[in-house]
Amino acid sequence: MPHDRDALITGIGLISCLGEGVDAHWDALNAFAPVVDETSFPGFPVHPMTALALDKQIPKRGDQRQMEAWQRIGTYAAGAALDSAGVKGNAELLSRMHMIVAAGGGERDYAVDSAILSALPKAENPGAYLNEHLLSDLRPTLFLAQLSNLLAGNISLVHGVVGSSRTFMGEESSGTDAVRIACARIAAGQGDLFLVGGSYNAQRPDVLLHYEMGHLLWKQGFAGVWERQAAGGGMLLGSLGCFLVIESRAHAVARGATPLARIASVATDRSRRGAGEATANAQRQLAALDGTYDAAATAVISGASGAAAATVEERAFLDGLGLPVRAGASAFGHGLEPSFPANLALAAMSIARGSLFAPLEAAEAPMAGPLRDVLVTGWGHWRGEALAHVTAA
């Protein structure tokens, strides 16, 4: 039964290699052709961000210039979500809109990093050399520019969202907990209107180096998540921005907003990833949903990253559900912090249309019947198990 404290998605700002907005993504997913950059970082394909007319959401050129790419992506997506929800420029609503952002660190000074890494092996005293050059070569402003909470600050400055603000770090888990806490605060009456999401710039040599050092990247031509899993696994990163406007049913009704979907529940957990531990967490999360969805009208949007161990285990769990599955990362790459909000966006736009988009690869089965419920998973490439139940509003 509808309840005043239900958490409804009333706005979506989604940008990726597939384009901008839910309509562009819907069209691209149903006529899927991969958008991959295999030349900018030879040997490491990435899904690039679509070309953005930044003036549309970040009108001041000075604001654009002082942001790094990940901040521009996030600020743009946040503005698109506010537009979608019909709250852009409404000072009264924005003054009490709460913001929960999932963000990583800023970008590195590549020239300094390269010089230090090249000279370090030849230094007589590597430790002293490293300390000296970190102190003398790095710009003092670099550390300020890297602060993860600057994304929330830029959103506040550019779009006027000036309620409470929280920023979470922690890769995929930061995105899942951002959504979970927003929904919990709505249920508890601690807020009615939230802007939740994050951004990721995959077109960075430092992040590619980081994940390659962990042997986590896919280094061949494009392949979907499940095809990569069958061939040994690997992540294909993607630049991604997604923000959701989530509000209580009572608030949405009062302002005449049209909801896209309802987030019925969100559960997050964390295991050490011993054998079967992630599956056990997922099974407990699923058990809490028993009887609340009709399997004949339900699909899964998987947040599987492609990382070998996690993806193999998640696929085995999903096969046991017997539901049609789509892996968002096959379409726009794995975006870490905003991955879970982005997959919630895919779920909401599908529910609003009453059908699931077409399979993205051979391992995904079509769904002919109407769609009412979607289970959204987010296991993370290393830690963090999450499950959301999204249903018709």
C-alpha positions in Angstrom: 0.0 0.0 0.0 1.3 3.5 -0.7 2.7 5.3 2.3 3.6 9.0 2.8 7.2 8.0 3.7 7.8 5.9 0.5 11.1 6.9 -1.2 10.3 7.8 -4.8 12.7 8.6 -7.7 11.4 11.8 -9.3 14.4 12.9 -11.2 17.3 11.3 -13.0 20.5 12.9 -14.3 22.5 10.2 -16.2 25.4 10.8 -18.5 27.8 8.2 -20.0 29.3 7.1 -23.2 25.8 6.3 -24.4 24.7 10.0 -24.2 22.8 12.2 -21.9 19.4 11.6 -20.2 17.1 8.6 -19.8 15.6 8.8 -23.3 19.0 8.7 -25.0 20.0 5.8 -22.8 16.8 3.9 -23.5 17.3 4.2 -27.2 21.0 3.3 -27.0 20.4 0.2 -24.9 17.7 -1.1 -27.2 19.9 -0.7 -30.3 23.1 -1.4 -28.4 26.5 -0.7 -30.1 29.5 -0.4 -27.7 31.1 3.0 -27.4 34.8 2.3 -26.5 38.0 4.3 -26.8 40.8 1.9 -27.5 43.4 4.4 -28.7 43.9 7.1 -26.0 45.4 4.6 -23.5 46.9 1.9 -25.7 46.2 -1.6 -24.3 43.5 -0.3 -21.9 40.1 0.3 -23.5 37.7 2.7 -21.7 34.1 3.9 -22.2 34.6 7.6 -22.7 32.2 10.3 -21.6 29.9 11.6 -24.3 30.5 15.2 -25.5 28.8 17.6 -23.1 27.7 21.2 -23.7 28.9 22.2 -20.3 27.3 25.7 -20.5 23.9 23.9 -20.3 24.4 22.9 -16.6 27.5 24.9 -15.6 27.0 28.3 -17.2 30.0 30.1 -15.8 33.2 29.4 -17.6 35.2 30.2 -14.5 33.4 27.4 -12.6 34.1 25.0 -15.5 37.8 25.9 -15.5 38.4 25.4 -11.7 36.8 21.9 -11.7 38.6 18.7 -12.6 36.8 16.4 -15.1 35.2 14.3 -12.5 33.7 17.4 -10.8 32.4 18.7 -14.1 30.8 15.3 -14.8 29.1 15.2 -11.4 28.0 18.8 -11.4 26.5 18.4 -14.9 24.7 15.2 -13.9 23.3 16.8 -10.7 21.9 19.7 -12.7 20.3 17.3 -15.2 18.6 15.4 -12.2 17.3 18.7 -10.9 15.9 19.6 -14.3 14.3 16.1 -14.6 12.6 16.5 -11.2 11.4 20.0 -12.0 13.2 21.6 -9.0 16.0 23.4 -10.9 16.1 27.0 -9.8 13.4 26.7 -7.1 15.1 28.4 -4.2 12.6 27.3 -1.7 12.9 23.6 -2.5 16.7 23.7 -3.0 17.1 25.4 0.4 15.9 22.2 2.1 17.2 19.7 -0.4 19.7 17.3 1.3 22.7 16.1 -0.7 24.5 12.8 -0.4 27.5 12.4 -2.7 29.6 9.3 -3.5 33.1 10.5 -4.7 36.6 9.4 -5.0 39.8 11.4 -4.8 40.9 14.0 -7.4 43.3 13.6 -10.2 47.1 13.4 -9.9 49.8 15.7 -11.3 50.9 13.3 -13.9 54.1 15.1 -14.9 55.4 15.2 -11.3 54.3 11.5 -10.7 56.1 10.5 -13.9 59.3 12.3 -13.0 59.4 10.9 -9.5 58.7 7.3 -10.6 61.4 7.6 -13.2 64.1 9.0 -10.9 63.2 7.0 -7.7 65.0 3.8 -8.6 68.2 5.6 -9.3 68.2 7.7 -6.1 70.9 6.9 -3.5 68.4 7.3 -0.7 64.9 6.6 -2.2 63.1 7.5 0.9 64.7 10.9 1.3 64.3 11.6 -2.4 60.6 10.8 -2.3 60.0 13.0 0.7 62.0 15.9 -0.8 60.2 15.9 -4.1 56.7 15.3 -2.7 57.3 18.4 -0.6 58.9 20.6 -3.2 57.3 19.5 -6.6 53.6 19.1 -5.8 51.6 22.2 -6.1 50.0 23.3 -2.7 46.7 23.7 -4.5 46.8 20.1 -5.8 45.6 18.8 -2.4 42.7 21.2 -2.3 41.7 20.2 -5.8 41.7 16.5 -4.8 39.3 16.8 -1.9 36.3 14.5 -2.5 33.8 16.8 -0.9 34.5 19.5 -3.6 31.9 17.9 -5.8 29.2 18.6 -3.3 30.6 22.1 -2.9 30.5 22.8 -6.6 26.9 21.4 -6.8 25.9 23.8 -4.0 27.6 26.8 -5.7 26.4 26.1 -9.2 22.9 24.8 -8.6 22.0 26.2 -5.2 21.4 23.0 -3.3 22.0 24.2 0.2 20.5 21.8 2.6 22.7 19.3 4.5 25.5 17.7 2.6 27.5 14.5 3.1 30.2 13.0 1.0 31.1 9.3 1.2 34.3 7.7 -0.1 34.8 3.9 -0.6 34.4 3.0 -4.3 31.2 1.1 -5.0 30.1 0.9 -1.4 30.0 4.7 -1.2 27.3 4.8 -3.9 25.2 2.0 -2.3 25.3 3.6 1.2 24.5 7.1 -0.2 21.2 5.7 -1.6 20.5 3.5 1.5 20.9 6.4 3.9 18.8 8.8 1.8 16.0 6.2 1.8 16.4 5.6 5.6 16.2 9.3 6.4 13.0 9.6 4.3 11.4 6.7 6.1 12.4 8.1 9.5 11.0 11.6 8.6 14.4 13.2 8.7 14.0 14.7 5.3 11.7 14.8 2.3 13.9 15.8 -0.6 17.4 14.4 -1.5 19.9 14.7 -4.3 22.0 11.5 -4.3 24.7 10.2 -6.7 28.2 10.6 -7.8 30.6 10.7 -10.8 33.7 9.0 -12.2 36.3 9.9 -14.8 37.8 6.7 -16.2 39.9 8.6 -18.8 42.8 9.0 -16.4 46.2 7.2 -16.6 46.5 7.1 -12.8 43.3 5.1 -12.2 44.2 2.7 -15.0 47.6 2.2 -13.4 46.0 1.7 -10.0 43.6 -1.1 -11.1 46.2 -2.6 -13.4 48.5 -3.0 -10.5 45.8 -5.2 -8.9 45.5 -7.2 -12.2 41.8 -6.1 -12.4 41.6 -4.6 -15.9 40.4 -6.1 -19.2 43.0 -5.4 -21.8 41.5 -6.8 -25.0 38.9 -5.3 -27.3 35.3 -4.7 -26.2 33.5 -7.6 -24.5 30.4 -7.5 -22.3 30.6 -8.3 -18.6 29.5 -11.9 -18.9 31.7 -12.6 -21.9 34.7 -11.2 -20.0 33.8 -13.3 -17.0 33.8 -16.5 -19.2 37.3 -15.5 -20.5 39.0 -14.9 -17.2 37.5 -11.6 -16.1 38.5 -8.0 -16.0 37.0 -4.5 -15.6 36.4 -2.2 -18.5 36.1 1.2 -16.8 33.7 3.9 -17.9 33.3 7.6 -17.3 30.0 8.0 -15.6 27.8 10.6 -13.9 24.5 9.9 -12.2 22.4 11.7 -9.7 18.9 10.9 -8.5 16.3 13.1 -6.9 14.7 10.9 -4.3 11.7 12.3 -2.2 9.0 11.2 0.1 5.6 10.3 -1.5 3.9 13.0 0.5 6.3 15.6 -0.7 6.1 14.5 -4.3 2.3 14.5 -4.2 2.2 18.0 -2.6 4.3 19.5 -5.4 2.6 17.6 -8.2 5.8 15.6 -9.2 5.4 12.5 -11.4 7.5 9.7 -9.9 9.4 7.3 -12.1 9.6 4.4 -9.6 9.8 3.6 -5.9 12.8 2.3 -4.0 11.0 -0.3 -1.8 14.2 -1.3 0.0 18.0 -1.0 0.0 20.3 -3.4 1.9 24.1 -3.1 2.1 26.7 -5.3 3.7 30.4 -6.1 3.6 32.3 -9.3 3.8 36.0 -10.3 3.7 35.2 -12.2 0.4 36.0 -15.6 1.7 34.5 -18.5 -0.2 30.7 -18.0 -0.3 30.6 -15.0 2.0 29.3 -12.5 -0.6 26.7 -15.0 -1.7 25.6 -15.5 1.9 25.1 -11.8 2.3 23.1 -11.6 -1.0 20.9 -14.4 0.0 20.1 -12.8 3.3 19.3 -9.5 1.5 17.1 -11.4 -0.9 15.3 -13.4 1.8 14.1 -10.1 3.3 12.2 -9.4 0.0 10.4 -12.7 -0.1 6.8 -12.3 -1.2 7.1 -8.6 -2.1 7.7 -9.1 -5.9 6.2 -11.2 -8.6 8.9 -13.2 -10.3 7.0 -13.2 -13.6 7.3 -9.4 -13.8 10.8 -9.0 -12.3 14.2 -8.5 -13.7 17.7 -7.9 -12.4 20.0 -5.0 -13.2 23.4 -6.3 -12.1 26.2 -4.0 -11.0 28.8 -6.7 -11.8 32.1 -5.1 -12.6 33.8 -7.8 -14.6 36.4 -8.4 -11.9 37.0 -12.1 -12.0 36.3 -13.5 -8.6 33.4 -11.2 -7.7 31.7 -11.6 -11.1 31.9 -15.4 -11.2 30.3 -15.6 -7.7 27.6 -13.1 -8.5 26.7 -14.8 -11.8 26.3 -18.1 -10.0 24.0 -16.4 -7.5 22.0 -14.7 -10.3 21.6 -17.9 -12.2 19.9 -19.3 -9.2 17.2 -16.6 -9.3 15.9 -17.6 -12.8 15.2 -14.0 -13.7 16.3 -12.0 -16.8 19.5 -10.1 -16.1 21.2 -7.1 -17.6 24.7 -5.9 -16.6 24.9 -2.1 -16.8 28.7 -2.2 -17.0 28.4 -3.9 -20.4 26.8 -0.8 -21.7 28.6 2.1 -20.1 31.6 0.5 -18.3 32.2 0.1 -14.6 32.1 3.5 -12.9 32.7 2.5 -9.3 31.2 5.3 -7.0 28.2 6.2 -9.3 27.6 2.6 -10.5 24.8 1.8 -8.1 22.9 5.0 -8.7 23.3 4.6 -12.4 21.9 1.1 -12.3 19.0 2.3 -10.2 18.4 4.9 -13.0 18.3 2.0 -15.5 15.8 0.2 -13.3 13.6 3.3 -12.8 13.5 4.2 -16.5 12.6 0.6 -17.3 9.8 0.4 -14.7 8.4 3.7 -15.9 8.1 2.2 -19.4 6.8 -1.1 -18.2 9.4 -3.2 -20.0 13.1 -4.2 -19.8 15.5 -3.1 -22.4 17.0 -5.6 -24.9 19.8 -8.0 -24.0 23.3 -6.5 -24.2 25.0 -9.8 -25.0 24.3 -13.4 -25.7 24.3 -14.5 -22.1 21.3 -12.3 -21.3 17.8 -13.6 -21.9 15.1 -11.5 -23.4 12.0 -10.5 -21.4 8.7 -10.5 -23.2 6.3 -9.7 -20.4 5.5 -6.5 -18.6 8.0 -5.3 -16.0 7.0 -4.1 -12.6 9.9 -4.9 -10.3 13.7 -4.7 -10.6 16.3 -6.1 -8.3 19.5 -4.0 -8.5 22.7 -5.6 -7.3 26.0 -4.0 -6.4 28.7 -6.4 -5.2 31.7 -4.3 -5.9 34.9 -5.4 -7.5 36.5 -6.0 -4.1 34.1 -5.4 -1.2 30.5 -4.4 -0.5 27.4 -6.3 -1.2 24.2 -4.4 -1.9 20.6 -5.2 -3.2 17.8 -2.7 -3.9 14.2 -3.5 -4.8 12.8 -1.0 -7.2 9.1 -1.1 -8.0 6.3 0.8 -9.7 5.5 4.0 -7.8 
